[in-house]
Amino acid sequence: MKTTLNIPKDLIDEAMRASKKKTKTETIVVALKEYIRQRRLEEIIEEAGMLEFSDDWEKLRHER
């Protein structure tokens, strides 16, 4: 999909150097994927204290 964006040149240049990608498109795709990955990790970390684990897994394993 073609999209027109106004992104500061210095920001794109820095992102291209950091990602070692040769095109702006590759750089933006990598940056978006990394952003999504980071957000998902943050969500998992936020929910870490809310998860409950059952300690009867050994019993359940043998019931199959």
Biopython code that builds the backbone (N, CA, C, O; Angstrom):
import numpy as np
from Bio.PDB.StructureBuilder import StructureBuilder

atoms = [
    (1, "MET", "N", (0.842, -1.159, 0.000)),
    (1, "MET", "CA", (0.000, 0.000, 0.000)),
    (1, "MET", "C", (0.899, 1.238, 0.000)),
    (1, "MET", "O", (1.853, 1.333, 0.772)),
    (2, "LYS", "N", (0.584, 2.146, -0.851)),
    (2, "LYS", "CA", (1.371, 3.366, -0.927)),
    (2, "LYS", "C", (0.759, 4.409, -0.006)),
    (2, "LYS", "O", (-0.451, 4.635, -0.024)),
    (3, "THR", "N", (1.612, 5.048, 0.805)),
    (3, "THR", "CA", (1.174, 6.047, 1.762)),
    (3, "THR", "C", (2.167, 7.196, 1.771)),
    (3, "THR", "O", (3.374, 6.979, 1.672)),
    (4, "THR", "N", (1.666, 8.407, 1.889)),
    (4, "THR", "CA", (2.530, 9.572, 1.981)),
    (4, "THR", "C", (2.615, 9.986, 3.444)),
    (4, "THR", "O", (1.596, 10.202, 4.100)),
    (5, "LEU", "N", (3.841, 10.095, 3.946)),
    (5, "LEU", "CA", (4.066, 10.486, 5.340)),
    (5, "LEU", "C", (5.080, 11.620, 5.391)),
    (5, "LEU", "O", (5.973, 11.710, 4.550)),
    (6, "ASN", "N", (4.931, 12.470, 6.376)),
    (6, "ASN", "CA", (5.906, 13.536, 6.607)),
    (6, "ASN", "C", (6.734, 13.165, 7.831)),
    (6, "ASN", "O", (6.371, 13.480, 8.964)),
    (7, "ILE", "N", (7.845, 12.493, 7.583)),
    (7, "ILE", "CA", (8.733, 12.046, 8.653)),
    (7, "ILE", "C", (10.031, 12.843, 8.530)),
    (7, "ILE", "O", (10.585, 12.950, 7.436)),
    (8, "PRO", "N", (10.519, 13.401, 9.634)),
    (8, "PRO", "CA", (11.763, 14.171, 9.569)),
    (8, "PRO", "C", (12.909, 13.338, 8.972)),
    (8, "PRO", "O", (13.110, 12.179, 9.333)),
    (9, "LYS", "N", (13.647, 13.962, 8.056)),
    (9, "LYS", "CA", (14.738, 13.281, 7.351)),
    (9, "LYS", "C", (15.776, 12.736, 8.323)),
    (9, "LYS", "O", (16.258, 11.617, 8.147)),
    (10, "ASP", "N", (16.125, 13.507, 9.340)),
    (10, "ASP", "CA", (17.150, 13.037, 10.282)),
    (10, "ASP", "C", (16.683, 11.794, 11.042)),
    (10, "ASP", "O", (17.496, 10.936, 11.387)),
    (11, "LEU", "N", (15.385, 11.695, 11.301)),
    (11, "LEU", "CA", (14.842, 10.525, 11.985)),
    (11, "LEU", "C", (14.910, 9.291, 11.081)),
    (11, "LEU", "O", (15.286, 8.207, 11.529)),
    (12, "ILE", "N", (14.549, 9.460, 9.824)),
    (12, "ILE", "CA", (14.633, 8.356, 8.853)),
    (12, "ILE", "C", (16.086, 7.937, 8.674)),
    (12, "ILE", "O", (16.396, 6.746, 8.674)),
    (13, "ASP", "N", (16.966, 8.903, 8.525)),
    (13, "ASP", "CA", (18.392, 8.587, 8.337)),
    (13, "ASP", "C", (18.949, 7.798, 9.523)),
    (13, "ASP", "O", (19.677, 6.822, 9.342)),
    (14, "GLU", "N", (18.601, 8.229, 10.732)),
    (14, "GLU", "CA", (19.079, 7.529, 11.929)),
    (14, "GLU", "C", (18.506, 6.115, 12.004)),
    (14, "GLU", "O", (19.213, 5.167, 12.346)),
    (15, "ALA", "N", (17.227, 5.981, 11.682)),
    (15, "ALA", "CA", (16.588, 4.667, 11.693)),
    (15, "ALA", "C", (17.217, 3.758, 10.647)),
    (15, "ALA", "O", (17.410, 2.570, 10.905)),
    (16, "MET", "N", (17.537, 4.287, 9.481)),
    (16, "MET", "CA", (18.176, 3.489, 8.435)),
    (16, "MET", "C", (19.556, 3.013, 8.879)),
    (16, "MET", "O", (19.936, 1.872, 8.614)),
    (17, "ARG", "N", (20.301, 3.874, 9.548)),
    (17, "ARG", "CA", (21.626, 3.475, 10.056)),
    (17, "ARG", "C", (21.474, 2.394, 11.125)),
    (17, "ARG", "O", (22.193, 1.395, 11.115)),
    (18, "ALA", "N", (20.538, 2.602, 12.038)),
    (18, "ALA", "CA", (20.359, 1.658, 13.140)),
    (18, "ALA", "C", (19.881, 0.293, 12.655)),
    (18, "ALA", "O", (20.310, -0.740, 13.169)),
    (19, "SER", "N", (18.989, 0.294, 11.662)),
    (19, "SER", "CA", (18.429, -0.971, 11.175)),
    (19, "SER", "C", (19.292, -1.617, 10.093)),
    (19, "SER", "O", (19.115, -2.786, 9.753)),
    (20, "LYS", "N", (20.231, -0.831, 9.558)),
    (20, "LYS", "CA", (21.100, -1.298, 8.471)),
    (20, "LYS", "C", (20.293, -1.712, 7.244)),
    (20, "LYS", "O", (20.670, -2.634, 6.521)),
    (21, "LYS", "N", (19.182, -1.020, 7.021)),
    (21, "LYS", "CA", (18.359, -1.258, 5.836)),
    (21, "LYS", "C", (18.712, -0.215, 4.787)),
    (21, "LYS", "O", (19.115, 0.900, 5.117)),
    (22, "LYS", "N", (18.557, -0.588, 3.522)),
    (22, "LYS", "CA", (18.966, 0.294, 2.436)),
    (22, "LYS", "C", (17.848, 1.201, 1.940)),
    (22, "LYS", "O", (18.111, 2.233, 1.323)),
    (23, "THR", "N", (16.601, 0.820, 2.208)),
    (23, "THR", "CA", (15.493, 1.641, 1.726)),
    (23, "THR", "C", (14.658, 2.156, 2.897)),
    (23, "THR", "O", (14.661, 1.590, 3.990)),
    (24, "LYS", "N", (13.950, 3.237, 2.630)),
    (24, "LYS", "CA", (13.065, 3.803, 3.648)),
    (24, "LYS", "C", (11.934, 2.829, 3.961)),
    (24, "LYS", "O", (11.536, 2.681, 5.116)),
    (25, "THR", "N", (11.424, 2.173, 2.936)),
    (25, "THR", "CA", (10.325, 1.222, 3.139)),
    (25, "THR", "C", (10.747, 0.098, 4.065)),
    (25, "THR", "O", (10.035, -0.220, 5.018)),
    (26, "GLU", "N", (11.902, -0.511, 3.798)),
    (26, "GLU", "CA", (12.402, -1.583, 4.666)),
    (26, "GLU", "C", (12.576, -1.076, 6.101)),
    (26, "GLU", "O", (12.239, -1.768, 7.062)),
    (27, "THR", "N", (13.096, 0.119, 6.224)),
    (27, "THR", "CA", (13.331, 0.706, 7.540)),
    (27, "THR", "C", (12.033, 0.896, 8.302)),
    (27, "THR", "O", (11.952, 0.557, 9.483)),
    (28, "ILE", "N", (11.022, 1.429, 7.646)),
    (28, "ILE", "CA", (9.728, 1.671, 8.299)),
    (28, "ILE", "C", (9.065, 0.348, 8.673)),
    (28, "ILE", "O", (8.484, 0.231, 9.752)),
    (29, "VAL", "N", (9.145, -0.648, 7.792)),
    (29, "VAL", "CA", (8.550, -1.959, 8.092)),
    (29, "VAL", "C", (9.215, -2.571, 9.326)),
    (29, "VAL", "O", (8.528, -3.076, 10.214)),
    (30, "VAL", "N", (10.533, -2.527, 9.382)),
    (30, "VAL", "CA", (11.262, -3.060, 10.539)),
    (30, "VAL", "C", (10.876, -2.291, 11.807)),
    (30, "VAL", "O", (10.649, -2.889, 12.859)),
    (31, "ALA", "N", (10.805, -0.977, 11.698)),
    (31, "ALA", "CA", (10.469, -0.153, 12.866)),
    (31, "ALA", "C", (9.063, -0.461, 13.363)),
    (31, "ALA", "O", (8.846, -0.557, 14.571)),
    (32, "LEU", "N", (8.109, -0.616, 12.458)),
    (32, "LEU", "CA", (6.740, -0.923, 12.864)),
    (32, "LEU", "C", (6.638, -2.304, 13.505)),
    (32, "LEU", "O", (5.948, -2.478, 14.509)),
    (33, "LYS", "N", (7.322, -3.279, 12.925)),
    (33, "LYS", "CA", (7.309, -4.627, 13.510)),
    (33, "LYS", "C", (7.910, -4.620, 14.908)),
    (33, "LYS", "O", (7.393, -5.273, 15.814)),
    (34, "GLU", "N", (8.998, -3.883, 15.083)),
    (34, "GLU", "CA", (9.639, -3.793, 16.397)),
    (34, "GLU", "C", (8.727, -3.083, 17.390)),
    (34, "GLU", "O", (8.642, -3.494, 18.548)),
    (35, "TYR", "N", (8.052, -2.041, 16.965)),
    (35, "TYR", "CA", (7.132, -1.328, 17.838)),
    (35, "TYR", "C", (6.011, -2.263, 18.304)),
    (35, "TYR", "O", (5.671, -2.294, 19.486)),
    (36, "ILE", "N", (5.448, -3.014, 17.374)),
    (36, "ILE", "CA", (4.375, -3.954, 17.706)),
    (36, "ILE", "C", (4.883, -5.025, 18.671)),
    (36, "ILE", "O", (4.197, -5.370, 19.633)),
    (37, "ARG", "N", (6.078, -5.549, 18.417)),
    (37, "ARG", "CA", (6.664, -6.563, 19.300)),
    (37, "ARG", "C", (6.835, -6.009, 20.715)),
    (37, "ARG", "O", (6.503, -6.677, 21.695)),
    (38, "GLN", "N", (7.355, -4.783, 20.813)),
    (38, "GLN", "CA", (7.570, -4.163, 22.122)),
    (38, "GLN", "C", (6.252, -3.964, 22.865)),
    (38, "GLN", "O", (6.174, -4.222, 24.066)),
    (39, "ARG", "N", (5.222, -3.509, 22.162)),
    (39, "ARG", "CA", (3.921, -3.298, 22.797)),
    (39, "ARG", "C", (3.340, -4.607, 23.304)),
    (39, "ARG", "O", (2.780, -4.656, 24.399)),
    (40, "ARG", "N", (3.469, -5.670, 22.511)),
    (40, "ARG", "CA", (2.970, -6.975, 22.947)),
    (40, "ARG", "C", (3.706, -7.462, 24.186)),
    (40, "ARG", "O", (3.093, -8.010, 25.102)),
    (41, "LEU", "N", (5.020, -7.264, 24.216)),
    (41, "LEU", "CA", (5.801, -7.644, 25.396)),
    (41, "LEU", "C", (5.359, -6.853, 26.616)),
    (41, "LEU", "O", (5.239, -7.410, 27.707)),
    (42, "GLU", "N", (5.117, -5.571, 26.443)),
    (42, "GLU", "CA", (4.653, -4.746, 27.559)),
    (42, "GLU", "C", (3.312, -5.241, 28.080)),
    (42, "GLU", "O", (3.088, -5.271, 29.290)),
    (43, "GLU", "N", (2.421, -5.628, 27.176)),
    (43, "GLU", "CA", (1.119, -6.162, 27.584)),
    (43, "GLU", "C", (1.280, -7.458, 28.368)),
    (43, "GLU", "O", (0.600, -7.669, 29.373)),
    (44, "ILE", "N", (2.176, -8.321, 27.911)),
    (44, "ILE", "CA", (2.421, -9.590, 28.605)),
    (44, "ILE", "C", (2.980, -9.322, 30.001)),
    (44, "ILE", "O", (2.564, -9.954, 30.971)),
    (45, "ILE", "N", (3.912, -8.398, 30.098)),
    (45, "ILE", "CA", (4.516, -8.072, 31.387)),
    (45, "ILE", "C", (3.476, -7.482, 32.332)),
    (45, "ILE", "O", (3.469, -7.802, 33.521)),
    (46, "GLU", "N", (2.599, -6.625, 31.819)),
    (46, "GLU", "CA", (1.552, -6.034, 32.653)),
    (46, "GLU", "C", (0.608, -7.102, 33.204)),
    (46, "GLU", "O", (0.127, -6.985, 34.331)),
    (47, "GLU", "N", (0.344, -8.139, 32.415)),
    (47, "GLU", "CA", (-0.577, -9.184, 32.830)),
    (47, "GLU", "C", (0.103, -10.295, 33.633)),
    (47, "GLU", "O", (-0.570, -11.195, 34.136)),
    (48, "ALA", "N", (1.404, -10.240, 33.754)),
    (48, "ALA", "CA", (2.142, -11.308, 34.430)),
    (48, "ALA", "C", (1.659, -11.532, 35.848)),
    (48, "ALA", "O", (1.567, -12.680, 36.283)),
    (49, "GLY", "N", (1.353, -10.493, 36.572)),
    (49, "GLY", "CA", (0.900, -10.637, 37.947)),
    (49, "GLY", "C", (-0.543, -11.083, 38.060)),
    (49, "GLY", "O", (-1.003, -11.413, 39.153)),
    (50, "MET", "N", (-1.268, -11.098, 36.946)),
    (50, "MET", "CA", (-2.683, -11.442, 36.963)),
    (50, "MET", "C", (-2.955, -12.900, 36.623)),
    (50, "MET", "O", (-4.075, -13.384, 36.791)),
    (51, "LEU", "N", (-1.952, -13.586, 36.155)),
    (51, "LEU", "CA", (-2.148, -14.980, 35.751)),
    (51, "LEU", "C", (-2.088, -15.897, 36.964)),
    (51, "LEU", "O", (-1.284, -15.692, 37.873)),
    (52, "GLU", "N", (-2.937, -16.899, 36.966)),
    (52, "GLU", "CA", (-2.925, -17.880, 38.045)),
    (52, "GLU", "C", (-2.558, -19.241, 37.463)),
    (52, "GLU", "O", (-3.121, -19.678, 36.459)),
    (53, "PHE", "N", (-1.624, -19.886, 38.099)),
    (53, "PHE", "CA", (-1.199, -21.195, 37.650)),
    (53, "PHE", "C", (-1.612, -22.241, 38.675)),
    (53, "PHE", "O", (-1.512, -22.025, 39.882)),
    (54, "SER", "N", (-2.067, -23.353, 38.179)),
    (54, "SER", "CA", (-2.473, -24.441, 39.050)),
    (54, "SER", "C", (-1.263, -25.317, 39.337)),
    (54, "SER", "O", (-0.488, -25.620, 38.429)),
    (55, "ASP", "N", (-1.093, -25.722, 40.572)),
    (55, "ASP", "CA", (0.044, -26.566, 40.913)),
    (55, "ASP", "C", (-0.298, -28.052, 40.813)),
    (55, "ASP", "O", (0.485, -28.900, 41.242)),
    (56, "ASP", "N", (-1.454, -28.365, 40.254)),
    (56, "ASP", "CA", (-1.820, -29.773, 40.103)),
    (56, "ASP", "C", (-1.589, -30.265, 38.671)),
    (56, "ASP", "O", (-2.281, -31.170, 38.206)),
    (57, "TRP", "N", (-0.634, -29.678, 37.983)),
    (57, "TRP", "CA", (-0.346, -30.053, 36.604)),
    (57, "TRP", "C", (0.097, -31.509, 36.492)),
    (57, "TRP", "O", (-0.210, -32.178, 35.505)),
    (58, "GLU", "N", (0.805, -31.995, 37.483)),
    (58, "GLU", "CA", (1.274, -33.388, 37.450)),
    (58, "GLU", "C", (0.078, -34.338, 37.439)),
    (58, "GLU", "O", (0.056, -35.302, 36.674)),
    (59, "LYS", "N", (-0.899, -34.069, 38.274)),
    (59, "LYS", "CA", (-2.110, -34.885, 38.323)),
    (59, "LYS", "C", (-2.856, -34.803, 36.985)),
    (59, "LYS", "O", (-3.281, -35.826, 36.449)),
    (60, "LEU", "N", (-3.010, -33.625, 36.464)),
    (60, "LEU", "CA", (-3.719, -33.433, 35.199)),
    (60, "LEU", "C", (-2.996, -34.127, 34.038)),
    (60, "LEU", "O", (-3.631, -34.644, 33.119)),
    (61, "ARG", "N", (-1.704, -34.128, 34.091)),
    (61, "ARG", "CA", (-0.903, -34.733, 33.027)),
    (61, "ARG", "C", (-1.172, -36.235, 32.946)),
    (61, "ARG", "O", (-1.229, -36.799, 31.853)),
    (62, "HIS", "N", (-1.334, -36.870, 34.081)),
    (62, "HIS", "CA", (-1.543, -38.322, 34.119)),
    (62, "HIS", "C", (-2.997, -38.717, 33.874)),
    (62, "HIS", "O", (-3.281, -39.893, 33.644)),
    (63, "GLU", "N", (-3.915, -37.766, 33.918)),
    (63, "GLU", "CA", (-5.315, -38.068, 33.695)),
    (63, "GLU", "C", (-5.667, -38.202, 32.225)),
    (63, "GLU", "O", (-6.768, -38.649, 31.903)),
    (64, "ARG", "N", (-4.792, -37.838, 31.342)),
    (64, "ARG", "CA", (-5.096, -37.897, 29.909)),
    (64, "ARG", "C", (-5.281, -39.274, 29.413)),
    (64, "ARG", "O", (-5.542, -39.473, 28.227)),
]
sb = StructureBuilder()
sb.init_structure("model")
sb.init_model(0)
sb.init_chain("A")
sb.init_seg("    ")
for serial, (resi, resn, name, xyz) in enumerate(atoms, 1):
    if name == "N":
        sb.init_residue(resn, " ", resi, " ")
    sb.init_atom(name, np.array(xyz, "f"), 0.0, 1.0, " ", f" {name:<3s}", serial, name[0])
structure = sb.get_structure()
